[in-house]
Amino acid sequence: MPPRITPIDFVAYDRDGKVVLLAEAKSRHGTSDSWAAKLRRNMLAHGVLPKSQYFLIATPERIYGWRQENLLPVEVPPQFTVDAQKALAPYFSKLGQNPAQISPAAFELLVLTWLTDIARSGDQPHHDPSLRSLSESGLLSSLQQAEIEMYPAR
């Protein structure tokens, strides 16, 4: 794996090079909205989250999301969530991975594949019921034709 220059796992850039999404992949189980809000707050407090339209934390069980309108380091519950067990099931299956036993590195690659597929698949994700909240939030539209980078150097 490339050396980590920034603590963010993934950055999505639109066609103009503007940051659309920052995302973290955590292979942790038993997470909650409160856990995700605390992680986001800590990242903001330590200056890890630069400006972007959206921020996601993906776990094997849930995907937590925020519109990044307020960058104050306060605990804010996720504005939208996705059942990752449904949304990521095809990826766990394709990679022959058990969600309960996936390693952190394998989960990061799985999330990278998922984000890249969303960016490349046109309108298809908009019709996936498991991604409804991402569609309603505007994130899916924002990711159309985005460039996804893992461990970005920018």
N, C-alpha and C positions, 0 to 999 in steps of 0.2 A: 504494500500500500504506500501511496505517496506520503511524505511527511506532512504533519498538520501545521499549517501556517495560521489558521484561524480556528477557533473552537466550534464553529458552526459546521454541522455535517453536510448540509446541502444548501445551495443557493440556486434559484431559478431566475434567469434574466430574460426579459422580453426581447422582441426583435430589435429594439433601440438600445439594448444593453442596460436597461433600467432594472433594478432588483425588484422582482415581483413577490418572491417567497424566500423565507429562511425556514429551514426545517431541521429537526433533530430526530434521530432514530434511537430509541432506547429499548433494549430487549427485555426490559423489566415487566414483571407480571403483578397483578393486583393493584394497579394504579387507580387513581380517582381524579375527579375534576379538581379537588383540593391539591392533590400532589402535583398535577400539571400546572396549576396556578402558581404554586410555590416555586417550581422549577423555572417558570417564565420570569417571575419576579426576581429570583436570584440572578438569572442571566442578564436581566435589565440592570440590576444593581451593580453588577460587575462590568458593565459596558460591553457585553458580548453580543447584544442584539442591535446592530445598526438599523437604520431606517429601511423598511420594506413595506409592501402592501399587506402581506400576510405572514403569519408564523404558525408552523405546525410542530407538534410533538407526536411522533408515531410510536406506538407500542404494539406488540402482537395482539392485544385485546381491544385497544381504543386508539383513535386518532383524534387529537385535540387541536382546535384551531382558533385563531384570533385574527381580526383585522387589526393591523398595527397603527391605530389612530392615536393611541395614548401610550407614549413610551416612558411614562413615570414608573418607577420600580415599586408598584403596589400589586397586591394579589387581586387579579381579575379572573373570574371563572372563564373557562373557554366559551367562546361565542357560538361555536358549532362543534359537534363531535360526530364521529363515524365509528360504526362497529367494524373494527379492523379484522375481526374473525371472519366476517363476510367479505369485506372489500379486498382483503389480502389472501383469501383462501386459494384462489387460482395460482398465486405466486408461490405459496408454501408447497402446493401440490407439484407445480412444475419443477421446483428446486429440490423436491424430495425432502423437505424440512418439516419437522414437527414444531408447531408454534410454541409448545411448552419447553422445548429443549434447544431452540435455535441460539447460536452463539451471537454475541454482539456484532462481530464482523459480518457474519452471514445475514443478519437482519438488516444491517446498513445496506448491503448489496441488494437485498430484496426491496427495500424502500426506494433505492435509486432506480431499480427496474420499474417499479410501480409509477413513480413520478415521471420517468422518461416515457413510459407508455401513455400516460395521460397527456403529456405534451405533444405526442406524435399521433394520437388517435382521433383527431378531429372532434366531431360531435358525439361519438360513441359513448364516452363517459357520462354525458348529460342524461343518457337513457338508462343508466345503471342505478337501480333503486338504492343500492348500498351507498352510493355517493351523493344522494339527494341534498344533504346539507352542504356539501362542498359546491354543488351546482348553485344552490340558492344563495350562498355567500358571495358568489361571483368568482371564486377561486378557480374553478374549472375553466371558465372563459379566459381568465388572466393567464392561465398556463398554456393556452393554445400556442404551439410552435415555440415554446420557451426552450432555452438552453439550460439544462440541469448540470450543475457541477457538484462533485463530491469533494469535500475538503478544499474549498476554493482558496485560491491564492490572492484574489483581488481584494 
